[in-house]
């Protein structure tokens, strides 16, 4: 079983990201489960959502305490809460930011951390800084667990016409950035 924890703020599509990730995994024939955890339900408040992906039916119904991957939709949360708490050994971290890993204080996590400017990509393609779709594209490239095609199919099934196309374009752009970044690291 592969477990993902997604951190962000209310209004950024954290819960939607977990649901889309589960839908993409389900479309590939896997079992998947997505669920949120809320504190105060207001725009800007910290939000956590979870997604489990497995080859067999999932029987667990508790929060993910030892994730295999963490997606951080708002880098300011790195200073407010321990978003990497319980991260599995060798766990993957995807952060929405225009700053480098070292600037974010994440350089000690080695090649497992990838930063992608998801809000900037969303602004470019959607006209709004909603990073969730772009981060899912980046996540597909980072982990190889799901395909970009499944992510974009989940987005198209959830959103109508131009909104879907803008989100899929942002996801594809992030996918390409993460793949290029991983190739650079492999050469270094």
N, C-alpha and C positions, 0 to 999 in steps of 0.2 A: 504494500500500500504506500502511496506517495501522498504526503500531507502538506498543504500549503496554507499559510496564514497571511492575510492581506490587511495591512494597516493603512488607514487614511483618515479623512475627515468627512463629516456629514456633508452630503452634496457633491462628493467627488465620484460617486458611483462605486463605492467599495463593495456593497452587497451585490450590485449588478455584475461586477467583475467576477466574484465568486460563482455566481449563477451561470455566467457565460462560460467560465472555465469548466464547470461541471457539464454544461451542455455540449461543449466541444469534446470532452472526454467520452461522454455518453454516445455521441455520434460516431466515435471510433470503436464502439463496441465494449467499452469499459463500464464498470459501475462507477458512479460518482455521487457525491453528496456535497451540498453547499448550504451554509447557514451562517447567520450573523450573530454578533454579540454587541449589544448597545449599552451605553451608559445613558447619558441624557440624549434624547433624540432631537438634536437641533443642528442646523447648518453650522459647520465649523468644529463641532465637537469630535473628539477622537472616536473612531469606529473601527471595529475589527470584524472581519469575516473569514470564514474557513472553507476549505475545499479539500475533500479526500477523493483520490482516484485509485481504483484498484481493478484487478483482473477478475475478482470474485465479488459477490454481494458484500456490502459493507454493513456491519452490525453495530458498530460503535456509534454513540450518540452524545459524545462529550466534546468540549473544546479541544483544539489541538495545542498541546503543551510542548511537544518536541517536533516542530515542523521540519520537513526536508527542504523547504524553500519558504522564503519570506519576500513578499512584495510590499514595498513602502511607497504609497501614492503621494505622500507629503513628507519631504525630507525634514521639515521642522519637528516632526515627531521623534527624530533621532535624539534630540536634546530634551524631550519631554518625558519619554517613556522608554523602557528597554524593549524595543521592537525585536531585538535579536535574542531575547530570553528563550532558552531551551533549544535553540537552533541545533539540529543534529550535526554531528561531526561530518564535515564535508558538505554541509548544507549550502544552498544557493541563496543569494540575496540580490534582488533587483530593486533599484531605488530610482524614483523619479526626481531628477535634478539636472541642472546644467553644470554643477560643480563636480570636481574630481573626487574619487574615493578618499584620497588623503585629506582634502579640504573638509570632507564630511566626517572625518575621524574613523574611516572604515578601512584604512590601508592595512591594518593588521589581520584582516580576514582573507588576505591573499587573492588569488584569481577567482574566488567564489563570488565576488561582488562585482556587479555590473551596474553602471549608472547610465540611464537613458533619459533624454530631455522630453519626457512624455507630454508634459503640459505644453511645452513649446510646439511639439508636433500636433497636438490636439488643436491648439490655437490656429496653427497654419492650415490644417485640413477642415476643422469644424467651425472655426471662428470663436471657439470657447475653450478654456483650459480644463477640459474634462479628461484626465489622463488614463482612465481605466482601459479603454480599447487599445491604446498604444502600448500600455504595459503588458497586456495579454499577448500582443504580437511579439514584444520583446521576450516575454516568458517562454513562448513557443520556441524561439531561437536559443534561449539560454539552456533550457532543460531537455529539449528534444522529446519530451513526453507526449506532446500533442502537436499536431501540424498546424501551420498557418491557415491552411484551407479549412480545417475544422473550426478554428477561431473565427474566421471571417464568415463561415456558414452560420455559426451561432449568433454572430452580430446581425447578420441579415435576417435571421428568423425572429429576432427580438425587436428590431427597429425598422421603420418604414424607409423606403426609397433613398432620398438624398442624405438623410441622417446615417443610414447604414453604409452608404458608399463613402461618406466622409470618414466614418469610424474605421472602415476596413482599410482605407488608404493610410490612415494614421497607424494602424496596426502593422501594415506591410512595411511602412517606413521604419518603424521601431524594430521590426524583425530584421530588416537589412542592416540597421546600425549595430545591433547586438551581434549578428553573425560576423560583421566586419571587425568588430572589437575583439571577439573571441579568436578570429584568425590572426590578428595582430599579436595577441598575447601568446598564441601558440608558436609564432615565429620568434618571439623574444626569448 
